[in-house]
């Protein structure tokens, strides 16, 4: 789920990470 336009979805070790450089509080982890 993308909450803000600045969110990026990164895949690492089979997990999905959502990172936001402007708003680090939007960090999420899935999987």
ABEGO torsion letter per residue (X at the ends): XBABAABBBBBBGGBBBBBBAABAAABBBBX
